[in-house]
Each structure stands twice: as C-alpha cells, then as structure tokens.
C-alpha cells in the first residue's frame, strides 16, 4: 500500500479527497491530513508518506513552500498540487520544485485516482531502476574484488612484472610502497562437508585484520588465504606475522569447526622478491599440514621441525584422549609430550607452546560441551603470556601441563558423573537380549546408543572396567552354563543358541573362562548334586 497525505484548507475538498482515497479502488492508504502547510510538515515528518496531495494556497505555509521544504526532508516523495489558478508562474515554480502533477480545480474522484495510479507506476519504475543499479553495483564490486584477488595472487607468485607492480597496484587502490614485505599462507580444513564453515572462518580473518593498512588479505582458493604484510614501522614483520597468526588460529578454532595451519615466509626488502617469501610460506604450510599438527610454522622453523618425531597420544588425537583420561594417565601424556619436544632449547619453547596451545583448544571445546566457561575453570588458559612462561623450559612445561590436566579432569568428572550411565545400561540391556544373535557387534550396539564405535568402545571400557567383547563373551558363557545345567541340549546346540558360530570355538572360550570343558562342567555339576 502507498501512503498518501492530504494538505488542504477547504473542508469540502479535503473530504472529497479523503473519500476518493478510502474508496478501496486503489493500493492507497490515507496516513494523515492537515488544513495548512505548517501543521502538515510536523505530521509528515513522522508518518513519511509516499505521496502528498496539497492545495497551492493555504494559510501559514502555502502548497509551494510546503513542497519545497518536504522535498528536502523526504526527497523520494511524489507531490500532486491542486489549484484553482491556471497561471503559468505557479506551474513553472511547481516544476522547478519537483512537483510531479499539477491539477486544476474542480477535480473529480476519477481525476485524483487516475493521477495517483500514474504516480504509483512511476514509483514502481524507479524501484526497479534502483534495484537494477544496485545489482549492477554489487556485480561490479564482486568483479572488482575478484580481479584484485587474482592480481595479488599473480603478484606474490611472480607473474606480475616488478616494474608494473607499483603503478598497477596504485590504479587498483593498493598502496604497495613499503620498507619490506612478508607472505603468510593460511590453510583451512574442516572434517565436514559444510563449506559454510570455511566462509565463516574467512569472515573471522577479515574482521581480525580489518583497518590494518599494513596487511593485505586475499583468497587463493576455497580453503587457502594469503596475507601480504608490509613494513610500515620498525617492528619486525616476522613477529607481527606470528602474533597475527596466533590470533587468527585461536579465534577460528574456538569459533568454527575449522582447523588452521599457517606458513610464514621470510622477510624480503623488494617486491621482486615476493615470490621467494611466498614459496617459503607455501613450503612451511604444506609441512604443517603434513605433520597433522596444524601449527604456525615459519621458514626458519623448518630445520628444527625436521628432527621432530610427531606422535599421537596412544595413536589418537589429544582431543579424543582428553574425554576419558584419568589422573593416573597424566604422566604418560606428559612423557609423550616431552618426546615430541626433543632435546633442543629452541624446540622446548616453540613446540611446547604449540602443544600447550593445542591442549588449550581441545580442553576449551570439551569444557564448552560440558556447559562450563573456560575462563572460570582454568583462568590462565586465556592468557598467552602464561602459556609462553609454561613452555619456557621442560620443568615448567611438565608442571604446567600437570596442573592444567588436574584441574580439567576434576571439572570433567564433576560434570560427567553419571553422564554415561544411561547409555551403558541401554547397551547392556541390548546385549542381554540379543547376545544369541551372531551378527551382534560393537558397531551394531554403538548405533543403538547413537555414538561412534570408537567412542562407544572407549566409554564402555572406562565405565564398566571391561571391553565390549569381554562383556558379550561373559554374558554368552553365563547363559551357556544355565543351559548346560537346566537342559539336555548338546554343547554343539548350546554353542549356536548363545551366539557362537563355531562349536569348537565355543568349547575353547568356555574352557578359557571356566578352566574346564562344557562336558566337564555339566558332569561335575551332576556329581555335586
């Protein structure tokens, strides 16, 4: 509906206009009326009509003055002037103001409705035109951004000639004049196929470097982003790159499902040497991805890392181990960490920091899942300076990790007490009912309780003190004992009845658990009777 306002001092005319608009024959709604221009202005500022119908002569503020003023306040408004004077000077002034229609009295309902419909067509045409212009602007901006990213990729990879770089960059609004340069590459990865996570991660990166004129950020591919750092002050670009990289990695891994690997090239003084810094950054990020650690690695770190034997704790990522580790397992984790760090002081600080960092991210996610607040559970996790101090030596590293894990396990156990009871009971109930099914397996029971087989296996062992197979076998052996004692079925038939597919294997397992064969068990029980 289009909002219409009436400014008319003659009551009869105003009522006639009101009746025409409210007749329901057009897409109009009357939002207000006034008997003079001054009153009309105060009301229109609030209701913001699409169309104004005004008499040319009114007390206090006439129609032409009203039109002139309201056009400045509401420039989109369409104006119809009605007048009893067929004088050229009025019409000429109305045109100069931007009045859309000039109607002479007397006017009929069909006159006013026809004019209103004409203005509606004009408004719709303008909307389509503006929409088209906006779409063109967005498309042009998108094309401009794409051209910019492609050109910057060509620049750092050496396709753009050095002599053309500064001039072409200036033409594109990119100031490349600097005392030095450094290239860093960010590699994003996600375990899911939800690519929106990658888009979200890129938005986080853009927000972190927004308004930093010394950093240019551009996409190389769907999961790869390049940072071109320029030295505008005396501060070391390597330090700047590491600091920025740490902030990016922390924010993305805390707020998305993406993992972040970052490679940092060396400092170069000339634009022509950017491909060297890029190649080093590419080598570093590939190494980071290859190790599976998803670290921030600079070209100077590669020699130190080449000697490290990257391990997984018990063959599984630390995040999975943390869900079930007991305090008795803390020393084992620390020992494996120390093996990863190696014997060189440089490695102690560097690798120790990143091991702590990964531990921090993993612990933070689990605490979040359990409904806790990381800063409240382990306050020092939010302070990077504290992490650096912990990683400064093997002694402080061991003490710090032990304190962190002690505190975390206390919190986890306080929140997880009884957490898996219902799931374990459901699994046991299913096993007790379906133990005779030869197809029952860890995978089938895990699907019943809606967790992954690996997760279920670990939880079952932790909560019951025995493995899934041990429990299933125990149930089957106990049932076979009952059948041996209460029926005359042959042991071969009993083997099949309790879920064993091979009678010989059943006899072997039975003797392993009881120390005697099924026949001896049955015979011995009869002798006791």
N, C-alpha and C positions, 0 to 999 in steps of 0.2 A: 504494500500500500504506500501511496505517496502522500506525504504530509502537506496540507495546504493551510495557509494563514490568510485571514482577511483583515485589511485595514481600510475602513470606510466609515465616514462620519454620518451618512444618511442611513437612518434605521431601516427604511423600506428597502433600499438597495442591498444593505447588508443581509437582511432576512432572505431576500431573493437569492443572493449568492449562497447563503448557508443551505437553503432548501435544495438548490441545484446540486451542491456537492454531496449532501447527505441523501440524495435520491437513490443511491445504490447502483447507479448505472455506469460507474467507472471505478477504477482502482484508487480511490481517493479517500482520505480521512481528514476531517477538519480538526486541527490541533489548537486553534485559538482564533480570536478576533479582537479588534480594538477600534475605537472610534476616532483615534488620532495617531499620528506617527510616533509621538514620544512614548505613548503607552505601548504601541506595537513593538518598538525596539526592545524595551525591557522584557517583554514576554518572549519575543522571538529568540533572544539570546539563550533562553532556557529550552525552548521546545525544538529549535533548529529545524524549521520546515524546509521542504524541498521546493515549494512554490509559494510565492507571495502574490496575492491579488490586492492592489491598492488603488484608491482614488487619487487623482492627481492633486486635488485641492482638499486639504484638511487643516483643522486648527493646530497650532503649536508647531508641528513638523509636517510639511506637506509631502505628497507622494514621491516627488522627485528627490527631495532631500533624504527621505526615508530609504529610497532605493540606493542612493549614493552611499549612505552610511552602511546599510546592511550588506551591500556587495563587498565591502572591505572586511566585514566581520564574518560573513558566510559567503565566500566567493563562488560556491557551487550553486547558489540559489537561483531559481528561474523566477522572473518577475513579469507579471501582467499588470499594465496600467490601464485603468478605465477612466475616461474623461468625457466631459460634456463640451469640450473645446476642440474644434478642428483647426488648431493653429500650428503652423509649421515649426515655430520656435519650441513648443512643447515636445513635439515629436523628435525634433533634432536633438534636444537635450537628453531626451529619454534614450535615444540611440547611443549617444556619447557615454552615458552612464552604464550601458549594458543591459537595458531593459529588453526583454525578449518579445513581448507582444504589447501592442497599443490598440485598445478597443474604445470606440466611441459609444457613448450612451445615446439612446436607450439600448440595453442588451437583453437578450433572451437566455433562457436556460440552455438552449442548443448552442448559442454562441459561446457561452462560458465553458460548457463541457467539450465542445469541439476544440477550443483553444487549449484547454487542459490536456486533452488527449494528444494534441500536437506536441506539447512540451514533454509529455511522457515519452513519446517516440524519440525526441531529441536527447532526453536524459539517458535512455537505453542505448542509443548510438554512441554517446560519449563514454558510457561504461564499457561497451565492447571495445571502443578505441583505446581507452586507458588500459584495459586488460591485455589487449594485443601489444601495446607499447611495453607494459610491464613484463610480459612473456619474452619479448624481444630483448629487453634489458637483461633479464635473467639468463637467457640463452647466450647473449653476448658476453656476460660476465663469466659464465661457465666456460665458454670457449676461450676467453682470455686467461682464465686460471689454468686451463689445460695446456694452452700454448706456453704459459710461463713455466709450468712444471716440466714440460718436455725440454724447454730451452735450458733450464737449470740442470736437468739430468745430463744433457749434452755438454754443458759447461764442465761439470765435475768429472765426466768420463773422457774429456779431451777432444770431443767432436767440434766444439766451438773454438775458433782461432783466437789466440790471445789478443791480437790486435783489434779484433772485433768485439771482444767481451765487454769492455767498459762502455763503449758507445751504444751497443745494442742493449745492454743492461739498463742504461740510463733511459733509453727510449721506452723500455717496459716499466719504468718506475722503480728499478732495482739499483740501489747505490752499492757498488762493489769496491769502492775505494777504501782501502784498509792497510794497516801495517802488517797484516799476516792473516792466514786462513787455516782452517782445520775442518775436515769432513768426518762426520759420525753417521753410522748407519744403524737404524733401529729395525729389528726383525720381530714381528708379532706372530704368535702362534696360539691356536685355540684347539682344544680337544673335540669340540663340537663343530657341526657344520653351520652353525648360526653366525653368518658373516656380519650380522649387525653388531656383534661384539667387537669386530675389527674397526667398524665405523665409530663406535663409541670410544674405543681406545684412541683413535686418531683425534677425536674431538678433545679428549683429555690432554693430548700432547699439544694441540693448538692453543688450548687455554693456558697451559703452563708457560709457553713461550710468547704468548700474546704481548705486544708492546715492547718486546726485546728487539731493538733495531739491529743488534749485532748478530742475530740468529735468523737465518732463512730456513724455512721448513717446507719440504715438498715431497710428494709421494712418488716413489719409483715404481711400485706395483701395489696390488691389493694389500699385501702384508709387509711391505717394506717402505720405510720412510727415511729420507736423507735430511740431515741437519748440516748446514754450511755456517760455521761460526767464523766471525770476523773480529779481529783485534782492534777495538776502538780505544782501549785503555791499556795500561801497563800490565794488567792482571794476566797470568798465564792462561792461554787458551786450553791447555790440557786440563788444568784444574777446573776451569769453567765447564768443560765438556763432561768431566767426571761428575761434578756437582749436579749439573742439569740431568745427566743420565740417571743418577741415583734417584732424583725427584720423579722423573718420568717412570722409571721401573716401579718405584714404590706406589705411586698413585694408580697406575694401570693395573698392577697385580692385586691391589687392595680393592679396586672398584669394578673390575671386569674379570671375565674368565680367561683372559689372555695372559700368556707368559711373554716375557720380554728379554731379548738378547740384544746387546749393543756392542758394536765395534767402533773403536776410535782410532782414526789415522793420526799421523804425525803433523806437527806444525810446519807450514810452508810459508815463505815470505811472498811468493809471487803467484798470480793467478794461473800462470802457465804450469805451475807445479801441483795444481789441484788434483789432476789425475793420479799423482803419486799418493797423496793423502787418501784419496778415495779407494785406491787399490789396497792400501794397508787396512783401512776400515773394513773393507769387504772381506779381507783375509781374516781379520780379527772376529768379525761377527759370524763367519762360517765356522770358525774354530769353536766359538761359544755355543753355537747350535749343535755342533758335532759332539761336544762333550756331554750334552744333555743337561748341563748345569744352568744354562740361560743366565750368563753373567754379563757384566760390563767389562770388556777387555780392550785394552789399548795395544797398539803395535809393540810398545816397549814391554808389555807383559807377556808376550807370546813365548819368549825364551824361557821365562820362569815357569810358565804353564806346561811347556813341552816335557818337563820332567815329572809332572804330577800324574799319579795313577788315580784317576777319578773313580770313586767307588759309589755304590748304592748301599745304603744300610740294609743288611740282610737281603740284598737283591731287590729291594723295593724302595720307592721314593720316601723321603723323610716324612712327608705329609701323611702317608698311609701308616707308617710305623707309629707316629705320634698318637694315633687314635686308640692304640691298645697297649703301648709300652708301660711297664710298671717301673717303680723306682729302682728295682733291682737291675733293670736294663740300662740305666743311665750311664754307668761306667763303660758299658760296651759301646754305646753311641759315641761317647767322648773319645774312646780309643780309636774308633774308626775315623772320626774327625781328625785326630792327630796324625793318622796315617795319610790322610788326604793332604794335610798341610805340608808335610815334608820337614826337611831339616834346615832350610834357609830362613834367616830372619825376615827377609823381604816377603817370602811366601807366608810366613806366620801372620803378618799384618794383613796382607792382601786377601789371601784365601780365607783366613779366619774371619775377616769382615764379611765376606760374601756367604760363608757358611752360616754365620750368625744372621745375616740378612734373610737368607732363605728360610732359616729356622723361624725367624720372626714372622715372615709372611705366612708360613704354614700354621704356626701357632695362632696367629691372629684370625685366620679363617675358621679354625676349629672353635675358638672361643666365641666368634660371631655366631656360628652354627648352634652353639650351646646356649645362646641368649645372653652372653656376657659382653662386657665392654673391656677391650684390650687395655686401655689406659688405666682402668681401675684394677684389673687383675695383675698386670705386670707393668707398672708405670714407666719403667726405664726403656721399654720396647719402643716408645715413641721418640726417644732421644738418640739421634745418630751419633752424637759425641760420646755417649756412654758405650755404644757398640764399638766405636773405634778404640776406646780405652780397654774394653774387654779383649779385643783382638790384638792388642799391642805385644803380648807375649803368650807363650804356651801356658804358663801358670795362670795368668789372669783369664785366659780363654777357657781353660778347664773349670776354674772356679765359677766363672760367669755362666757357662752352659749348664753346669750342675744346678746353680741357683735358679736359673730360668726354668729348667725342666722340672725341678722340685715344685716350684710354685705352680707351674702349668698343670702338672699331674694332680696336685691337691685340688685345684679348681675343677679339672675334668672329672675326677672321681666324685666330687661333691655334687656335680650336675648330672653325672651319668649313673648314679646309684639307682639300680633297678631299671635303668633305661632299656636294657635288652631282655629283661625277664620275660615279658610277654612274647617277644619274638622267639626266644629259646623254647618256651613252653609250647608254643604253636608248632615249632619244628619237631619237638619230641613227640607231641601228640600225633602228628602226621606219620612219623617214623613208626610209632607204636601200632598204628592202624594199618600201615601199608608195608611193613617190613617184609612180607611174603612176596611182594612184587619184585621180580628180578631186575626190573628197569629202574627201581628207585635209586637215586644218585644224589651227590652233593648239588649238582646243577638243578635237578628237579625240585629238591626241597628248598633251595635258595630262591627259586622262582615263587614258591608258595608263600614265603615270608617277604618277598619283594626286595631282595638285596642281591648284589652281585655274588657269584660263587666264592670269589677270593675274600670278600668282605665277610660273608657268612661263615666261611671256614675259620677265619681268624677269631671272630666273635664267639663262635661255638666253642672253640678250644679254650679261649680265655675265660668264658663264663662257666663251662662245665668241667674243665680240667681233663678232657679227653677229646680226641678228634672225632669228626663225624663218622668215619669208618669204624672207629673203636666202639662208639656208642651203638651204631647199627648192628655190628657183629655181636656185641653183648646182648642186645635185645633178641637177636635170632638164636643165639646159643641158649639163653634162658627159656625161650619158647620151645626149643628142641628138647630141653630137659623135661619140660612138662609133658610133652608128647611121648617121650620115652617112658615116662613113669605112669602115664594115665591111659595109654593106648597100646595096641598090639601092632601098630604100623611098623613096617620095616624101616631101618635107618635110611635106606635109599629114598623111600617115600617121604620121610620126615625132612630129609635134606631139601627136597623140592617144595614141601609145604612151608618151610620157613624162609624161602627165598634164595637158596643156593642152587646154582645151575649145574653143579658137578658134585655128585655124592662123595667122590674121593676127596675133593677139596673140603667138603663139609666135615668129613672124618678127620682130616688133617687139622682144620681150625678148631674143631671140638676138642681134640686131644691137646692142642696147644693151650687152650684156655682152661681145661679141667685136669689135664695130666693123664687122662685115661680115654679110651675109645668109647664111642656111643654104646657098643655092645657091653663093654665092661661096666659102664655107668648103669645100664639097665640091670645087668646081672647082679652087680654089687648092691644095688638098692633092694632087690628082691631078697638077697641073702640077709640084709639088715632087718627086713621085715620078719 
